[in-house]
Amino acid sequence: MKEIEYIKVYGLERSGTNILELLLNNLFNGKAIVLVNRAPNPVSVHRREGSIWAWKHGYPDPLLGTFKKLKAIAIVKNPYAWVVSLYNHLCEAGYNVGFHDAAKAKMSIADMLEEPVYDSLHPIARWVRCNRSYVDCQYCKVIRYEDLIKHPHNTIRDIVSFVDIEPNNIGNGALYFKNKASTVGTLTEKSFDVDYYKKKKYMDSLTNDNINVIKNHLDPCRQLLLRLKYAV
């Protein structure tokens, strides 16, 4: 196996980038540096540390392919589940990034789906732009959050094969994702309800109108959904 010095994490907010970061650090601790909101020093010559390239919620830079000791991994989430996750985050965090309504408690998912978010984009337009940038980047490995939660062993093996580094312990990594089980090690405060994704319980939070709005925005992007293996 060849030595990789850096693993760069990408993904939309609320798509699982924190989980991916912790998992990678556990798997490759001492063997690779996991980059989240910063770029490796060689890349900084071309892109400032605070640039969109360095931001984990940004877009992969074409220069990725010029650095032999760097691999990029992006995590994506089902668009319907992502909308619910984003909404819950904005409400629980007590702020509305990019929203005009100052009364956070009164904001509904319908309200959120009417407003631009980061990059002044509609939430689904941002989902499409970011995730398309990941699948179009030949140097970036794309994994689905749902697969990581439901099939951790297989997904972790795919990650290990891509970065080509001997992991510390695949089994320990997979233990993080037991159904409704608290995690161990650096993920102690996290827990996962696998059935939430297996049974698509997030759909219960969406009204028919919410679903139709999301579908209408996704309709022109059927090819992207197919590439990500999400239902069109």
LUMDO-443955 format. One record per atom (N, C-alpha, C): residue in three letters; x, y, z. Coordinates in steps of 0.1 Angstrom, whole numbers, padded with zeros to 4 digits, always signed. Example, Ala and Ser with C-alpha at 12.3 -4.5 7.8 and 13.67 -1.06 7.14 Angstrom:
# LUMDO-443955
ALA+0132-0057+0078;ALA+0123-0045+0078;ALA+0132-0033+0078;SER+0128-0022+0071;SER+0137-0011+0071;SER+0129+0000+0079;
//
This chain:
# LUMDO-443955
MET+0008-0012+0000;MET+0000+0000+0000;MET+0009+0013+0000;LYS+0004+0023-0007;LYS+0012+0035-0008;LYS+0008+0044+0003;GLU+0017+0053+0006;GLU+0015+0063+0017;GLU+0007+0075+0012;ILE-0003+0078+0020;ILE-0011+0090+0017;ILE-0010+0099+0029;GLU-0006+0111+0027;GLU-0004+0120+0039;GLU-0017+0127+0043;TYR-0026+0129+0034;TYR-0038+0137+0037;TYR-0050+0130+0031;ILE-0061+0131+0039;ILE-0074+0127+0035;ILE-0083+0139+0037;LYS-0089+0145+0026;LYS-0097+0157+0027;LYS-0112+0153+0027;VAL-0119+0158+0036;VAL-0133+0155+0038;VAL-0142+0166+0031;TYR-0152+0162+0024;TYR-0162+0171+0018;TYR-0176+0166+0021;GLY-0185+0175+0021;GLY-0199+0171+0022;GLY-0208+0183+0026;LEU-0220+0183+0022;LEU-0229+0194+0027;LEU-0230+0194+0042;GLU-0234+0206+0047;GLU-0237+0206+0061;GLU-0249+0197+0064;ARG-0248+0190+0075;ARG-0258+0180+0080;ARG-0259+0168+0071;SER-0248+0165+0064;SER-0247+0152+0056;SER-0238+0142+0063;GLY-0232+0145+0074;GLY-0224+0135+0081;GLY-0209+0137+0080;THR-0205+0149+0078;THR-0190+0152+0077;THR-0183+0150+0090;ASN-0190+0153+0101;ASN-0184+0151+0114;ASN-0182+0137+0117;ILE-0192+0129+0114;ILE-0191+0114+0116;ILE-0180+0108+0107;LEU-0179+0113+0095;LEU-0169+0108+0086;LEU-0155+0112+0091;GLU-0153+0124+0096;GLU-0140+0128+0101;GLU-0136+0120+0113;LEU-0145+0117+0122;LEU-0142+0109+0134;LEU-0138+0095+0130;LEU-0146+0090+0121;LEU-0143+0076+0116;LEU-0130+0075+0109;LEU-0126+0084+0101;LEU-0113+0084+0094;LEU-0102+0086+0104;ASN-0104+0094+0113;ASN-0093+0096+0123;ASN-0091+0083+0131;ASN-0102+0076+0134;ASN-0101+0063+0141;ASN-0094+0053+0133;LEU-0098+0052+0120;LEU-0092+0042+0111;LEU-0078+0044+0108;PHE-0074+0057+0106;PHE-0061+0059+0101;PHE-0052+0068+0110;ASN-0055+0068+0123;ASN-0048+0076+0132;ASN-0033+0073+0132;GLY-0024+0083+0130;GLY-0010+0081+0129;GLY-0005+0077+0115;LYS-0014+0075+0106;LYS-0010+0071+0092;LYS-0014+0082+0082;ALA-0024+0090+0085;ALA-0029+0101+0076;ALA-0034+0112+0084;ILE-0033+0124+0078;ILE-0039+0136+0084;ILE-0053+0139+0078;VAL-0063+0139+0086;VAL-0076+0141+0080;VAL-0079+0156+0081;LEU-0082+0162+0069;LEU-0084+0176+0067;LEU-0099+0179+0066;VAL-0103+0189+0074;VAL-0118+0192+0074;VAL-0119+0206+0068;ASN-0116+0216+0076;ASN-0118+0230+0072;ASN-0104+0237+0070;ARG-0095+0230+0065;ARG-0082+0235+0061;ARG-0076+0227+0050;ALA-0067+0233+0043;ALA-0060+0227+0032;ALA-0046+0223+0036;PRO-0040+0213+0030;PRO-0026+0209+0033;PRO-0017+0220+0028;ASN-0005+0222+0035;ASN+0004+0233+0032;ASN+0007+0234+0017;PRO+0010+0223+0009;PRO+0013+0225-0005;PRO+0002+0231-0013;VAL-0011+0228-0009;VAL-0022+0234-0016;VAL-0024+0248-0013;SER-0020+0252-0001;SER-0022+0266+0004;SER-0014+0276-0005;VAL-0004+0271-0012;VAL+0003+0280-0021;VAL-0006+0285-0032;HIS-0015+0276-0036;HIS-0025+0279-0046;HIS-0038+0284-0041;ARG-0042+0280-0029;ARG-0055+0283-0024;ARG-0053+0287-0009;ARG-0058+0299-0006;ARG-0056+0304+0008;ARG-0063+0294+0018;GLU-0058+0294+0030;GLU-0064+0285+0040;GLU-0079+0287+0042;GLY-0083+0299+0041;GLY-0097+0302+0044;GLY-0106+0302+0031;SER-0101+0296+0020;SER-0108+0296+0008;SER-0119+0286+0008;ILE-0128+0287-0003;ILE-0139+0277-0004;ILE-0133+0263-0006;TRP-0121+0262-0011;TRP-0115+0248-0013;TRP-0112+0242+0000;ALA-0108+0250+0010;ALA-0104+0244+0023;ALA-0117+0241+0031;TRP-0128+0247+0029;TRP-0140+0245+0036;TRP-0146+0231+0033;LYS-0149+0224+0043;LYS-0155+0210+0041;LYS-0168+0210+0033;HIS-0176+0221+0035;HIS-0188+0223+0028;HIS-0187+0230+0014;GLY-0175+0231+0010;GLY-0172+0238-0003;GLY-0172+0228-0014;TYR-0165+0231-0025;TYR-0164+0224-0037;TYR-0150+0219-0040;PRO-0148+0206-0044;PRO-0135+0201-0047;PRO-0128+0210-0058;ASP-0115+0212-0055;ASP-0107+0220-0064;ASP-0101+0212-0075;PRO-0100+0216-0088;PRO-0093+0209-0098;PRO-0079+0205-0095;LEU-0073+0213-0086;LEU-0059+0210-0082;LEU-0057+0197-0074;LEU-0069+0191-0069;LEU-0068+0179-0062;LEU-0059+0169-0068;GLY-0061+0167-0081;GLY-0053+0157-0088;GLY-0038+0159-0089;THR-0034+0171-0086;THR-0019+0174-0087;THR-0011+0170-0075;PHE-0019+0166-0064;PHE-0012+0162-0052;PHE-0013+0148-0049;LYS-0002+0141-0051;LYS-0001+0126-0050;LYS-0004+0121-0036;LYS-0001+0128-0026;LYS-0003+0124-0013;LYS-0016+0129-0006;LEU-0026+0130-0014;LEU-0039+0135-0010;LEU-0050+0127-0016;LYS-0060+0123-0008;LYS-0072+0117-0014;LYS-0084+0125-0008;ALA-0095+0126-0015;ALA-0107+0133-0010;ALA-0118+0124-0009;ILE-0126+0125+0001;ILE-0138+0116+0003;ILE-0150+0126+0006;ALA-0160+0124-0001;ALA-0172+0132+0001;ALA-0184+0123+0006;ILE-0192+0129+0015;ILE-0203+0121+0020;ILE-0216+0128+0016;VAL-0226+0121+0011;VAL-0238+0127+0007;VAL-0250+0120+0014;LYS-0261+0127+0015;LYS-0273+0122+0022;LYS-0285+0124+0013;ASN-0294+0115+0014;ASN-0307+0115+0007;ASN-0313+0129+0008;PRO-0318+0135-0003;PRO-0322+0149-0003;PRO-0334+0152+0007;TYR-0343+0142+0008;TYR-0354+0144+0017;TYR-0349+0143+0032;ALA-0340+0134+0035;ALA-0335+0133+0048;ALA-0326+0145+0051;TRP-0319+0150+0041;TRP-0311+0162+0043;TRP-0319+0174+0047;VAL-0330+0176+0040;VAL-0339+0188+0042;VAL-0343+0187+0057;VAL-0347+0176+0062;VAL-0352+0175+0075;VAL-0341+0177+0085;SER-0329+0172+0082;SER-0317+0174+0091;SER-0313+0188+0091;LEU-0313+0195+0080;LEU-0310+0209+0080;LEU-0320+0217+0088;TYR-0332+0214+0086;TYR-0343+0222+0093;TYR-0341+0220+0108;ASN-0339+0208+0112;ASN-0338+0205+0127;ASN-0325+0212+0132;HIS-0315+0212+0125;HIS-0302+0219+0129;HIS-0305+0234+0131;LEU-0311+0240+0121;LEU-0313+0255+0121;LEU-0322+0258+0133;CYS-0332+0250+0136;CYS-0341+0253+0147;CYS-0334+0251+0161;GLU-0327+0239+0162;GLU-0320+0236+0174;GLU-0308+0245+0178;ALA-0302+0249+0167;ALA-0290+0257+0169;ALA-0294+0272+0173;GLY-0306+0275+0170;GLY-0311+0289+0174;GLY-0307+0300+0164;TYR-0304+0296+0152;TYR-0301+0306+0142;TYR-0306+0302+0129;ASN-0308+0311+0120;ASN-0312+0309+0106;ASN-0302+0314+0097;VAL-0293+0306+0092;VAL-0283+0311+0083;VAL-0289+0313+0069;GLY-0289+0326+0065;GLY-0294+0330+0052;GLY-0309+0332+0052;PHE-0316+0331+0063;PHE-0331+0333+0063;PHE-0335+0347+0068;HIS-0346+0352+0063;HIS-0350+0365+0067;HIS-0358+0365+0080;ASP-0365+0354+0082;ASP-0374+0353+0094;ASP-0366+0352+0107;ALA-0367+0363+0115;ALA-0359+0363+0128;ALA-0366+0355+0138;ALA-0379+0351+0137;ALA-0386+0343+0147;ALA-0383+0328+0144;LYS-0372+0323+0149;LYS-0368+0310+0146;LYS-0379+0299+0150;ALA-0385+0301+0161;ALA-0395+0291+0165;ALA-0407+0290+0156;LYS-0409+0300+0148;LYS-0421+0300+0139;LYS-0417+0295+0125;MET-0404+0293+0123;MET-0400+0288+0109;MET-0405+0274+0107;SER-0411+0271+0096;SER-0415+0258+0092;SER-0406+0253+0081;ILE-0407+0240+0078;ILE-0399+0235+0066;ILE-0404+0242+0053;ALA-0416+0245+0052;ALA-0421+0252+0041;ALA-0414+0265+0039;ASP-0413+0272+0051;ASP-0406+0285+0051;ASP-0391+0283+0046;MET-0385+0273+0051;MET-0371+0271+0047;MET-0369+0268+0033;LEU-0379+0261+0027;LEU-0379+0257+0013;LEU-0382+0269+0004;GLU-0385+0281+0010;GLU-0388+0292+0002;GLU-0376+0302+0002;GLU-0366+0300+0010;GLU-0355+0309+0012;GLU-0342+0304+0007;PRO-0333+0313+0003;PRO-0320+0309-0001;PRO-0312+0305+0012;VAL-0302+0297+0011;VAL-0293+0294+0022;VAL-0279+0298+0018;TYR-0269+0289+0021;TYR-0255+0293+0018;TYR-0254+0295+0003;ASP-0245+0304-0001;ASP-0242+0307-0015;ASP-0255+0313-0021;SER-0264+0318-0013;SER-0276+0324-0018;SER-0284+0315-0028;LEU-0284+0302-0024;LEU-0291+0292-0032;LEU-0302+0287-0025;HIS-0313+0282-0032;HIS-0323+0275-0026;HIS-0317+0262-0020;PRO-0323+0257-0009;PRO-0317+0245-0003;PRO-0314+0234-0012;ILE-0324+0230-0021;ILE-0322+0219-0030;ILE-0312+0222-0041;ALA-0312+0235-0045;ALA-0302+0239-0055;ALA-0288+0237-0049;ARG-0286+0240-0036;ARG-0273+0238-0030;ARG-0270+0224-0029;TRP-0280+0216-0025;TRP-0278+0201-0025;TRP-0273+0196-0038;VAL-0279+0201-0049;VAL-0276+0196-0062;VAL-0262+0201-0066;ARG-0259+0214-0064;ARG-0246+0219-0068;ARG-0234+0212-0061;CYS-0235+0211-0048;CYS-0224+0205-0040;CYS-0223+0190-0044;ASN-0233+0183-0044;ASN-0232+0168-0046;ASN-0228+0165-0061;ARG-0232+0174-0070;ARG-0228+0172-0084;ARG-0213+0175-0085;SER-0208+0184-0077;SER-0193+0187-0078;SER-0185+0175-0072;TYR-0191+0168-0063;TYR-0184+0156-0057;TYR-0184+0144-0067;VAL-0195+0141-0073;VAL-0196+0130-0083;VAL-0188+0133-0096;ASP-0187+0146-0099;ASP-0180+0150-0111;ASP-0165+0150-0109;CYS-0160+0150-0097;CYS-0146+0151-0094;CYS-0140+0137-0094;GLN-0131+0134-0104;GLN-0126+0121-0105;GLN-0116+0117-0094;TYR-0112+0127-0086;TYR-0103+0124-0075;TYR-0110+0122-0062;CYS-0123+0123-0062;CYS-0131+0123-0050;CYS-0139+0110-0049;LYS-0138+0103-0038;LYS-0146+0091-0035;LYS-0159+0096-0028;VAL-0170+0092-0034;VAL-0183+0096-0028;VAL-0189+0084-0021;ILE-0193+0086-0008;ILE-0200+0076+0000;ILE-0214+0082+0004;ARG-0223+0073+0006;ARG-0237+0078+0011;ARG-0238+0076+0026;TYR-0243+0086+0032;TYR-0245+0085+0047;TYR-0254+0073+0050;GLU-0264+0070+0042;GLU-0273+0059+0045;GLU-0265+0046+0045;ASP-0256+0044+0035;ASP-0248+0032+0034;ASP-0239+0030+0046;LEU-0233+0042+0051;LEU-0224+0041+0062;LEU-0231+0037+0075;ILE-0243+0041+0076;ILE-0251+0038+0088;ILE-0256+0024+0087;LYS-0261+0020+0075;LYS-0268+0007+0074;LYS-0258-0005+0071;HIS-0247-0002+0064;HIS-0238-0012+0060;HIS-0224-0007+0063;PRO-0220-0005+0075;PRO-0207+0001+0079;PRO-0195-0007+0074;HIS-0196-0020+0075;HIS-0184-0028+0072;HIS-0181-0027+0057;ASN-0191-0028+0048;ASN-0189-0027+0034;ASN-0184-0013+0030;THR-0190-0002+0036;THR-0186+0011+0033;THR-0172+0014+0038;ILE-0169+0010+0049;ILE-0155+0012+0055;ILE-0145+0005+0046;ARG-0148-0007+0041;ARG-0139-0014+0032;ARG-0137-0007+0019;ASP-0148+0000+0014;ASP-0146+0008+0002;ASP-0137+0020+0005;ILE-0138+0026+0016;ILE-0130+0037+0020;ILE-0115+0033+0021;VAL-0113+0022+0027;VAL-0099+0016+0029;VAL-0093+0013+0016;SER-0101+0007+0007;SER-0096+0004-0007;SER-0092+0017-0014;PHE-0100+0027-0013;PHE-0098+0039-0020;PHE-0085+0047-0015;VAL-0084+0048-0002;VAL-0072+0056+0003;VAL-0060+0047+0003;ASP-0061+0034+0002;ASP-0050+0025+0001;ASP-0040+0026+0013;ILE-0046+0026+0025;ILE-0038+0026+0037;ILE-0043+0015+0046;GLU-0034+0008+0052;GLU-0039-0002+0062;GLU-0045+0004+0074;PRO-0058+0001+0077;PRO-0065+0007+0088;PRO-0061+0002+0101;ASN-0063+0009+0111;ASN-0060+0004+0125;ASN-0069-0007+0129;ASN-0082-0006+0126;ASN-0092-0017+0129;ASN-0105-0014+0123;ILE-0108-0021+0112;ILE-0121-0019+0106;ILE-0133-0023+0115;GLY-0131-0033+0123;GLY-0142-0038+0131;GLY-0146-0027+0141;ASN-0136-0020+0147;ASN-0140-0010+0157;ASN-0147+0001+0151;GLY-0143+0005+0138;GLY-0151+0015+0131;GLY-0165+0012+0129;ALA-0168-0001+0125;ALA-0181-0005+0122;ALA-0190-0005+0135;LEU-0184-0007+0147;LEU-0191-0007+0159;LEU-0198+0006+0162;TYR-0193+0017+0156;TYR-0199+0030+0158;TYR-0214+0030+0154;PHE-0218+0021+0145;PHE-0231+0023+0138;PHE-0241+0012+0142;LYS-0240+0007+0154;LYS-0250-0003+0159;LYS-0263+0004+0160;ASN-0274-0003+0158;ASN-0287+0003+0159;ASN-0290+0008+0173;LYS-0293+0021+0173;LYS-0297+0028+0186;LYS-0286+0026+0197;ALA-0274+0024+0193;ALA-0263+0021+0203;ALA-0255+0034+0204;SER-0251+0037+0217;SER-0241+0047+0219;SER-0228+0043+0213;THR-0220+0052+0208;THR-0208+0049+0202;THR-0196+0049+0212;VAL-0185+0045+0208;VAL-0173+0044+0217;VAL-0162+0053+0212;GLY-0152+0054+0221;GLY-0140+0062+0217;GLY-0144+0077+0215;THR-0139+0082+0204;THR-0141+0097+0201;THR-0156+0100+0198;LEU-0164+0090+0195;LEU-0178+0093+0192;LEU-0187+0090+0203;THR-0182+0091+0216;THR-0190+0087+0227;THR-0204+0094+0228;GLU-0204+0107+0224;GLU-0217+0114+0226;GLU-0227+0112+0214;LYS-0223+0104+0204;LYS-0232+0102+0193;LYS-0240+0089+0194;SER-0251+0089+0188;SER-0259+0077+0187;SER-0266+0077+0174;PHE-0270+0065+0169;PHE-0276+0064+0156;PHE-0288+0055+0156;ASP-0299+0059+0150;ASP-0311+0051+0148;ASP-0311+0046+0134;VAL-0306+0034+0132;VAL-0305+0029+0118;VAL-0319+0028+0112;ASP-0329+0024+0120;ASP-0342+0023+0114;ASP-0348+0036+0108;TYR-0343+0048+0114;TYR-0347+0061+0109;TYR-0344+0062+0094;TYR-0333+0056+0089;TYR-0330+0056+0075;TYR-0335+0044+0067;LYS-0334+0032+0074;LYS-0340+0020+0067;LYS-0354+0022+0064;LYS-0362+0027+0073;LYS-0376+0029+0072;LYS-0381+0042+0067;LYS-0371+0051+0064;LYS-0373+0064+0059;LYS-0383+0072+0068;LYS-0380+0072+0081;LYS-0389+0078+0090;LYS-0389+0094+0089;TYR-0378+0099+0083;TYR-0377+0113+0081;TYR-0388+0118+0072;MET-0394+0110+0064;MET-0405+0114+0055;MET-0417+0118+0063;ASP-0418+0113+0076;ASP-0429+0117+0084;ASP-0429+0132+0088;SER-0417+0138+0087;SER-0416+0152+0090;SER-0420+0162+0079;LEU-0422+0156+0067;LEU-0425+0164+0055;LEU-0440+0163+0051;THR-0446+0174+0048;THR-0459+0174+0043;THR-0459+0171+0028;ASN-0471+0168+0023;ASN-0472+0165+0008;ASN-0467+0177+0000;ASP-0470+0189+0005;ASP-0465+0201-0002;ASP-0450+0202-0001;ASN-0444+0199+0010;ASN-0429+0199+0011;ASN-0423+0189+0001;ILE-0429+0177+0001;ILE-0424+0167-0008;ILE-0425+0172-0023;ASN-0436+0178-0026;ASN-0438+0183-0040;ASN-0428+0194-0044;VAL-0425+0203-0034;VAL-0415+0213-0037;VAL-0401+0207-0039;ILE-0398+0198-0031;ILE-0385+0191-0032;ILE-0384+0184-0046;LYS-0395+0176-0049;LYS-0395+0169-0062;LYS-0394+0178-0074;ASN-0401+0189-0073;ASN-0400+0198-0084;ASN-0386+0204-0087;HIS-0379+0206-0076;HIS-0365+0211-0077;HIS-0356+0200-0081;LEU-0359+0188-0078;LEU-0350+0177-0082;LEU-0353+0171-0096;ASP-0365+0174-0101;ASP-0369+0168-0114;ASP-0359+0170-0125;PRO-0353+0182-0126;PRO-0343+0184-0137;PRO-0330+0177-0134;CYS-0328+0171-0123;CYS-0315+0165-0119;CYS-0316+0150-0117;ARG-0324+0144-0125;ARG-0326+0129-0124;ARG-0313+0122-0126;GLN-0305+0126-0135;GLN-0292+0119-0138;GLN-0283+0119-0125;LEU-0283+0130-0118;LEU-0275+0131-0106;LEU-0281+0121-0095;LEU-0294+0121-0094;LEU-0300+0111-0085;LEU-0297+0097-0088;LEU-0297+0094-0101;LEU-0293+0080-0105;LEU-0279+0077-0102;ARG-0270+0087-0104;ARG-0256+0084-0101;ARG-0253+0082-0087;LEU-0261+0088-0078;LEU-0260+0087-0064;LEU-0269+0075-0059;LYS-0276+0069-0068;LYS-0285+0057-0064;LYS-0296+0061-0055;TYR-0301+0073-0057;TYR-0313+0077-0050;TYR-0325+0076-0059;ALA-0337+0073-0054;ALA-0349+0072-0062;ALA-0352+0085-0069;VAL-0356+0084-0082;VAL-0360+0097-0089;VAL-0375+0099-0088;
//
